[in-house]
């Protein structure tokens, strides 16, 4: 079975926040909640890089390990989801997640912040796939339609990859080799590698060439 994962290529991310906007629009995420966000490392210094961060759908998810009501579960595709009907909004998952993925949808006193919300890999929730109830609680179920998360599909530089872990690893491995070869040829730069990515077809998440 597939193990669905995200990976952000820091050499390609240009901090455009297109992934953040795509996620909010596709899933109608409540104001004040960002299922995906872009963070910058070494801002303004040499070696500055940006990364698009969301739930990484861990194989051994710490959020599920600490949940006192077991509202988190992993699908056959390796996507970590949670049942909002069971969630009590205790916030344990918020503190356990190293990526800060689970979030309270509301501000205010601890007991009144509501059910937790997080990235679903555009896989909906426990309700009937494609139902209005599923969309109202969890957003779009693109995986049920044979599609991948819109955040990755809308990434202009293909920095954000989504899909089977083995496929993503192969794509990134080829990118590293291409960068090394380009650098050894004497004319290599990250910018040249990025520019080549714009001429490749949009199917980066499913199958990709070494230039992607």
C-alpha positions in Angstrom: 0.0 0.0 0.0 1.0 3.6 -0.6 2.4 5.7 2.2 1.4 9.2 1.4 3.8 12.0 2.5 4.7 15.6 1.9 8.2 16.9 1.2 9.3 20.5 0.7 12.4 21.2 -1.4 14.0 24.1 0.4 16.2 24.8 -2.7 13.0 25.6 -4.7 10.6 27.2 -2.3 10.3 30.9 -3.0 8.0 31.8 -0.1 5.1 32.8 -2.4 2.5 31.3 0.0 0.6 29.9 -3.0 0.3 26.6 -1.1 -1.2 28.3 1.9 -3.8 30.1 -0.2 -4.7 27.0 -2.2 -5.3 25.0 1.0 -7.5 27.7 2.6 -9.6 28.1 -0.6 -10.0 24.4 -1.3 -11.0 23.5 2.2 -12.6 26.7 3.4 -10.4 26.7 6.4 -11.7 29.0 9.2 -10.2 32.4 9.6 -7.2 32.3 12.0 -6.4 28.7 11.2 -3.7 27.7 8.7 -3.4 24.0 8.0 -0.3 24.9 6.0 2.2 27.7 6.5 5.5 28.9 5.1 8.4 29.3 7.6 11.8 31.0 6.9 15.0 29.7 8.4 18.0 32.1 8.8 15.8 35.0 7.7 18.0 37.8 6.2 21.2 35.8 6.7 23.5 33.7 4.5 21.9 30.4 3.8 18.3 31.6 4.2 15.7 29.0 3.2 11.9 28.8 3.2 9.9 25.7 3.9 6.2 24.9 3.5 5.0 23.1 6.6 1.9 21.2 7.5 1.0 17.8 9.1 3.6 15.4 7.9 1.3 12.4 8.4 3.9 10.6 10.5 4.2 6.8 10.4 4.2 6.8 14.2 2.2 9.9 14.8 2.9 11.5 18.2 -0.5 13.3 18.1 -2.2 9.9 18.1 0.0 8.6 20.9 -1.1 11.3 23.3 -4.7 11.6 22.4 -6.8 10.6 25.5 -9.9 9.7 23.4 -8.2 8.0 20.4 -9.7 10.4 17.9 -6.7 10.1 15.5 -6.4 7.2 13.0 -4.3 6.3 10.0 -5.9 5.4 6.7 -4.8 2.6 4.4 -2.9 5.2 2.4 -0.9 6.3 5.5 -2.8 9.6 6.0 -3.3 10.6 9.6 -6.8 11.9 10.2 -8.9 12.7 13.2 -12.6 12.3 14.1 -14.0 15.7 15.3 -17.0 14.0 16.7 -14.8 12.3 19.2 -12.2 15.1 19.8 -12.7 16.9 23.1 -10.3 19.8 22.2 -7.9 19.1 25.1 -4.9 20.3 23.0 -2.5 17.4 23.9 -1.9 16.8 20.2 -1.0 20.5 19.7 1.8 20.1 22.2 3.0 16.7 21.0 3.3 17.6 17.3 6.8 18.8 16.4 5.3 20.6 13.3 2.5 22.5 15.2 0.0 20.9 12.8 -3.1 20.5 15.1 -4.6 23.9 15.9 -7.5 25.3 17.9 -10.1 26.8 15.5 -11.0 29.5 17.9 -9.3 31.8 20.4 -10.4 32.4 24.0 -10.4 30.3 27.1 -8.9 26.9 26.9 -12.2 25.0 27.4 -14.0 27.0 24.7 -11.5 26.8 21.8 -13.4 24.0 20.0 -12.4 20.8 18.2 -8.9 20.6 16.9 -8.3 21.2 13.2 -5.4 20.1 11.0 -4.2 19.2 7.5 -6.1 16.1 6.1 -3.9 15.6 3.0 -7.1 16.5 1.2 -8.5 13.1 2.3 -11.6 14.3 4.1 -12.6 12.5 7.2 -14.6 9.6 8.6 -17.9 10.7 7.1 -19.1 9.4 3.7 -16.6 10.4 1.0 -17.8 13.5 -0.9 -20.7 14.2 1.5 -21.6 17.7 2.6 -21.0 16.7 6.2 -17.5 15.6 5.4 -16.7 18.8 3.6 -18.2 21.0 6.3 -16.0 19.3 9.0 -12.8 18.4 7.1 -12.8 20.1 3.7 -12.2 18.5 0.3 -11.6 14.8 -0.3 -9.5 15.0 -3.3 -7.9 11.6 -2.7 -11.3 9.9 -3.2 -11.4 11.6 -6.6 -8.0 10.3 -7.6 -6.3 13.6 -7.0 -3.5 14.8 -4.7 -3.5 17.8 -2.3 -4.1 21.1 -4.1 -1.3 22.8 -2.1 1.3 20.6 -4.0 -0.5 20.9 -7.3 -0.5 24.7 -7.1 3.2 25.0 -6.2 4.7 27.1 -9.0 8.3 25.8 -8.5 7.3 22.3 -7.6 9.1 22.7 -4.3 6.2 21.0 -2.5 5.8 17.4 -3.3 2.9 15.1 -2.3 2.2 11.5 -2.9 3.7 8.1 -2.3 6.8 8.3 -0.2 8.9 6.1 -2.5 8.0 8.2 -5.6 8.8 11.4 -3.7 12.1 10.1 -2.5 13.0 9.1 -6.1 12.1 12.5 -7.4 14.3 14.3 -4.8 17.1 11.9 -5.3 17.2 12.7 -9.0 17.1 16.4 -8.2 20.1 16.1 -6.0 22.0 14.3 -8.7 21.1 16.9 -11.3 22.3 19.7 -9.0 25.6 18.0 -8.4 26.2 17.3 -12.1 25.2 20.9 -13.0 27.6 22.3 -10.3 30.5 20.1 -11.6 29.9 21.2 -15.1 31.0 24.7 -14.1 27.7 26.5 -14.8 25.5 25.1 -12.1 23.4 27.1 -9.8 20.2 26.5 -7.9 18.5 29.2 -10.0 19.2 27.3 -13.2 17.7 24.1 -11.7 14.7 26.1 -10.6 14.2 27.6 -14.0 14.2 24.2 -15.7 11.4 23.1 -13.4 9.0 25.6 -15.0 9.1 23.8 -18.4 8.1 20.5 -16.9 4.5 19.3 -17.1 2.4 19.6 -13.9 2.4 15.9 -13.1 5.2 16.2 -10.6 3.3 14.5 -7.8 2.6 11.3 -9.5 5.5 10.6 -11.9 8.4 12.8 -12.5 11.5 13.1 -14.6 15.0 13.9 -13.2 14.6 17.5 -14.2 11.7 18.1 -11.9 
